[in-house]
């Protein structure tokens, strides 16, 4: 309707210009001003969108178990991290992380709409992990078939949950501690049995009061797994997707207070601490992964206060 009015107004001015003698220039100026006003309403001035530079901009923790987030160059068509394609937001925002055993170098590569490539090398600092040398041989007996019959479907469900893309935006936030208390287990710590390394600790353990202590979501997310019954190792397991491949897992819960598919907000109570599964006492085991890389949660939250 608005587009149909503009030609009519222009024709009226042209007709007026033909009929009015040249001496009446002020009248013609006034008529043109009247036509200009509706035009301004039809196409209001808009603030220009901020233009991203043709470089990477990011901040974070460039160390093993760490992370960075920022903006890809303007016009980025695809984004690669160490040769693997990674997701990024419509505005160019991205999140990538470094595994506990990450190599000392990494590379970000953006392919632009023009076909040009922008590459940014990264230096990943090593960390001194807490290693405990045990002067006993590691038990070599593998898991029994009876145990694996229970474990295989649990692992399939965990992997399936991590593969979900919910569009969550929690990755953009500054993470908070799900609960405060004594840190009884550090990320990356490991036992070595007569020179043979065992599995390292994949998360951070927080001991806070007794079983039943509530804990909260460290950032916005979507519930991608909420165990109906205890898993063999994790017990009552709760998992949140924070978007772009970043997720949190909370183990040994005494109670889960949210359901799969539910959107949760940072600071919302989502469960209660317990000792279900393979646990020696009430505590919250919080682990984080970005795609296949394990992160140290304390590098997202900062020291506990």
C-alpha positions as CSV (number, residue, x, y, z in Angstrom):
1,X,0.0,0.0,0.0
2,X,2.8,2.4,0.9
3,X,4.7,1.7,-2.4
4,X,1.6,2.5,-4.4
5,X,1.3,6.0,-2.9
6,X,4.7,7.3,-3.9
7,X,4.1,7.5,-7.7
8,X,0.8,9.3,-7.1
9,X,2.5,11.9,-5.0
10,X,5.2,12.5,-7.6
11,X,2.7,12.9,-10.4
12,X,0.8,15.5,-8.3
13,X,3.9,17.5,-7.9
14,X,4.8,17.3,-11.7
15,X,1.2,18.5,-12.6
16,X,1.5,21.3,-10.1
17,X,4.9,22.3,-11.6
18,X,3.3,22.5,-15.0
19,X,0.3,24.6,-14.0
20,X,2.0,27.1,-11.7
21,X,3.9,30.1,-13.3
22,X,7.7,30.1,-12.7
23,X,7.4,33.1,-10.4
24,X,5.7,31.0,-7.7
25,X,8.8,29.0,-6.9
26,X,8.1,29.1,-3.1
27,X,4.9,27.2,-3.6
28,X,6.6,24.5,-5.6
29,X,9.2,24.2,-2.9
30,X,6.5,23.8,-0.3
31,X,4.8,21.1,-2.3
32,X,8.0,19.1,-2.7
33,X,8.6,19.3,1.0
34,X,5.2,17.8,1.7
35,X,6.0,14.9,-0.6
36,X,9.4,14.3,1.0
37,X,7.9,13.8,4.5
38,X,5.9,10.6,3.6
39,X,9.0,9.3,1.8
40,X,11.0,9.5,5.0
41,X,8.3,7.5,6.8
42,X,8.2,4.9,4.2
43,X,12.0,4.3,4.3
44,X,13.2,5.4,7.7
45,X,17.0,5.7,8.2
46,X,18.5,2.6,9.8
47,X,21.7,2.4,11.8
48,X,24.3,0.5,9.9
49,X,25.1,-3.0,11.1
50,X,28.5,-3.2,12.9
51,X,31.1,-4.5,10.5
52,X,33.3,-7.3,11.7
53,X,36.9,-7.1,10.7
54,X,38.5,-9.6,8.4
55,X,40.5,-11.1,11.2
56,X,39.8,-13.5,14.2
57,X,39.0,-11.8,17.5
58,X,38.9,-14.0,20.6
59,X,39.7,-14.4,24.3
60,X,39.9,-17.3,26.7
61,X,42.3,-19.8,28.2
62,X,45.0,-20.9,25.7
63,X,46.1,-23.9,27.7
64,X,45.5,-27.7,27.9
65,X,41.9,-28.2,29.1
66,X,41.2,-24.5,28.2
67,X,39.0,-22.7,25.6
68,X,38.6,-19.6,23.5
69,X,35.5,-17.8,22.1
70,X,35.2,-14.9,19.9
71,X,34.3,-13.8,16.3
72,X,35.3,-15.2,13.0
73,X,36.3,-12.8,10.2
74,X,33.6,-11.0,8.3
75,X,32.2,-13.0,5.4
76,X,33.2,-16.4,6.9
77,X,31.6,-19.2,5.0
78,X,33.1,-22.1,6.9
79,X,35.3,-22.5,10.0
80,X,38.0,-25.1,10.7
81,X,39.8,-25.9,13.9
82,X,42.9,-28.1,13.5
83,X,41.5,-29.3,10.1
84,X,38.1,-30.2,11.4
85,X,35.0,-28.2,10.5
86,X,33.3,-26.6,13.5
87,X,29.9,-24.8,13.9
88,X,29.6,-21.1,14.5
89,X,26.8,-18.6,15.0
90,X,25.1,-16.5,12.4
91,X,27.0,-13.4,13.7
92,X,30.3,-15.2,13.4
93,X,30.6,-16.1,17.1
94,X,32.4,-19.3,17.8
95,X,33.7,-21.5,20.7
96,X,36.5,-24.0,20.5
97,X,38.4,-25.8,23.2
98,X,41.7,-27.7,23.9
99,X,41.7,-31.3,25.2
100,X,43.6,-32.2,28.4
101,X,46.4,-33.7,26.3
102,X,46.2,-31.0,23.5
103,X,49.3,-30.4,21.3
104,X,51.3,-27.2,21.9
105,X,50.0,-25.7,18.6
106,X,46.6,-25.4,17.0
107,X,45.1,-23.5,14.0
108,X,41.9,-21.6,13.2
109,X,41.1,-21.3,9.5
110,X,38.2,-19.4,8.0
111,X,37.1,-19.7,4.4
112,X,35.4,-16.5,3.2
113,X,32.6,-16.0,0.8
114,X,35.2,-14.8,-1.7
115,X,37.1,-18.1,-1.4
116,X,40.0,-16.5,0.4
117,X,41.3,-18.1,3.6
118,X,42.2,-16.4,6.9
119,X,44.4,-18.5,9.2
120,X,45.4,-17.9,12.8
121,X,48.0,-20.1,14.6
122,X,47.5,-20.7,18.3
123,X,50.0,-21.6,21.0
124,X,48.6,-23.9,23.7
125,X,50.4,-23.8,27.0
126,X,51.1,-27.1,28.8
127,X,50.0,-27.8,32.3
128,X,51.6,-29.6,35.2
129,X,49.0,-32.2,36.1
130,X,48.7,-33.8,39.5
131,X,50.3,-37.2,39.0
132,X,50.3,-39.9,41.7
133,X,52.8,-42.7,41.2
134,X,51.6,-46.1,42.7
135,X,54.1,-48.9,43.3
136,X,51.7,-51.6,42.5
137,X,50.8,-53.2,39.2
138,X,47.6,-52.1,37.5
139,X,44.9,-54.8,37.4
140,X,44.7,-56.2,33.9
141,X,41.4,-57.9,34.2
142,X,38.9,-56.3,31.8
143,X,35.3,-55.6,32.3
144,X,33.1,-58.7,32.4
145,X,30.6,-59.4,29.7
146,X,27.8,-59.1,32.3
147,X,29.0,-55.5,33.1
148,X,29.4,-54.6,29.4
149,X,25.9,-55.8,28.7
150,X,24.7,-53.0,31.0
151,X,27.4,-50.5,30.0
152,X,27.0,-50.5,26.2
153,X,23.5,-49.1,26.1
154,X,24.5,-46.4,28.7
155,X,27.5,-45.3,26.5
156,X,25.2,-45.3,23.5
157,X,22.8,-43.0,25.3
158,X,25.6,-40.7,26.5
159,X,27.1,-40.4,23.0
160,X,23.7,-39.9,21.5
161,X,23.0,-37.0,24.0
162,X,26.3,-35.3,23.1
163,X,25.4,-35.5,19.4
164,X,22.3,-33.4,19.9
165,X,22.2,-29.9,18.5
166,X,19.7,-27.9,20.5
167,X,20.6,-24.4,19.5
168,X,21.4,-23.5,23.2
169,X,23.2,-20.2,23.8
170,X,24.9,-20.8,27.1
171,X,28.3,-21.0,25.5
172,X,28.2,-17.2,25.2
173,X,27.9,-16.7,29.0
174,X,30.4,-16.5,31.9
175,X,29.9,-19.8,33.7
176,X,29.2,-20.0,37.4
177,X,29.9,-22.8,39.9
178,X,26.9,-25.2,40.1
179,X,27.6,-25.5,43.9
180,X,30.3,-24.3,46.3
181,X,32.2,-26.5,48.7
182,X,35.5,-28.3,49.0
183,X,37.2,-29.4,45.8
184,X,38.0,-33.0,46.4
185,X,39.0,-34.0,42.9
186,X,40.9,-32.0,40.3
187,X,40.5,-32.2,36.5
188,X,43.4,-34.0,34.8
189,X,44.8,-35.7,37.9
190,X,46.1,-39.2,37.2
191,X,47.5,-42.3,38.8
192,X,50.5,-44.1,37.3
193,X,50.9,-47.8,38.3
194,X,54.6,-48.8,38.0
195,X,55.0,-46.7,34.9
196,X,51.6,-47.5,33.4
197,X,49.2,-44.5,33.4
198,X,45.7,-45.0,34.4
199,X,42.7,-42.9,33.2
200,X,42.9,-39.3,34.3
201,X,40.1,-37.6,36.2
202,X,37.7,-36.2,33.6
203,X,36.0,-33.5,35.7
204,X,36.1,-31.7,39.0
205,X,34.6,-33.1,42.3
206,X,32.9,-30.8,44.7
207,X,32.0,-32.0,48.2
208,X,29.3,-29.8,49.8
209,X,27.4,-30.9,52.8
210,X,25.3,-34.0,52.8
211,X,23.3,-35.9,50.1
212,X,20.5,-33.7,48.9
213,X,22.3,-30.4,48.6
214,X,20.9,-28.6,45.5
215,X,23.1,-27.6,42.6
216,X,22.3,-25.1,39.7
217,X,22.9,-24.8,36.0
218,X,26.3,-23.2,35.4
219,X,25.0,-21.6,32.2
220,X,21.9,-21.6,30.0
221,X,21.2,-25.0,28.3
222,X,18.9,-27.7,27.2
223,X,18.6,-31.0,29.1
224,X,19.9,-33.7,26.8
225,X,20.0,-36.6,29.3
226,X,18.2,-37.2,32.6
227,X,18.6,-40.7,33.8
228,X,15.5,-42.4,35.0
229,X,17.6,-45.0,36.9
230,X,21.2,-45.0,38.0
231,X,23.9,-45.7,35.4
232,X,26.5,-48.3,36.4
233,X,29.3,-45.7,36.9
234,X,27.7,-42.3,36.8
235,X,24.7,-43.1,38.9
236,X,21.9,-40.6,38.3
237,X,23.3,-38.7,35.4
238,X,22.2,-35.3,34.2
239,X,23.6,-33.7,31.0
240,X,23.1,-30.2,29.6
241,X,23.9,-28.9,26.1
242,X,25.2,-25.3,26.1
243,X,25.4,-25.0,22.3
244,X,28.1,-25.2,19.6
245,X,29.3,-28.6,20.8
246,X,29.8,-27.6,24.5
247,X,28.1,-29.7,27.2
248,X,28.1,-30.4,30.9
249,X,27.6,-33.7,32.8
250,X,26.7,-34.0,36.5
251,X,27.3,-37.4,38.1
252,X,26.1,-39.2,41.2
253,X,23.0,-37.1,41.7
254,X,20.6,-38.1,44.5
255,X,17.8,-36.5,42.5
256,X,17.3,-34.9,39.1
257,X,14.8,-32.0,39.1
258,X,14.5,-31.4,35.3
259,X,13.4,-33.4,32.3
260,X,14.9,-34.1,28.9
261,X,14.2,-31.4,26.4
262,X,13.7,-28.8,29.1
263,X,15.4,-25.4,28.7
264,X,17.1,-24.2,31.8
265,X,18.6,-20.9,32.9
266,X,21.9,-20.1,34.5
267,X,21.4,-20.4,38.3
268,X,18.3,-22.6,38.1
269,X,18.3,-25.5,40.5
270,X,18.5,-28.6,38.4
271,X,19.4,-31.4,40.8
272,X,20.7,-32.6,44.2
273,X,24.1,-33.9,45.2
274,X,24.3,-37.6,46.0
275,X,26.5,-40.7,45.9
276,X,24.8,-42.9,43.3
277,X,26.8,-45.0,41.0
278,X,30.5,-45.6,41.7
279,X,31.1,-43.0,44.4
280,X,32.6,-43.2,47.9
281,X,30.5,-40.4,49.4
282,X,28.2,-37.5,48.5
283,X,29.7,-35.1,46.0
284,X,29.1,-33.6,42.6
285,X,31.3,-34.6,39.7
286,X,31.0,-31.9,37.0
287,X,32.7,-32.7,33.7
288,X,32.6,-30.7,30.5
289,X,33.3,-31.6,26.8
290,X,33.5,-29.7,23.6
291,X,33.0,-32.2,20.8
292,X,35.6,-34.8,21.7
293,X,37.8,-32.6,23.9
294,X,37.6,-32.6,27.7
295,X,37.7,-29.2,29.4
296,X,38.7,-28.2,32.9
297,X,35.5,-26.5,34.4
298,X,37.6,-24.2,36.6
299,X,38.9,-22.5,33.5
300,X,35.4,-21.5,32.6
301,X,34.3,-20.3,36.1
302,X,37.5,-19.0,37.7
303,X,38.5,-19.9,41.3
304,X,35.7,-20.7,43.7
305,X,34.9,-17.8,46.1
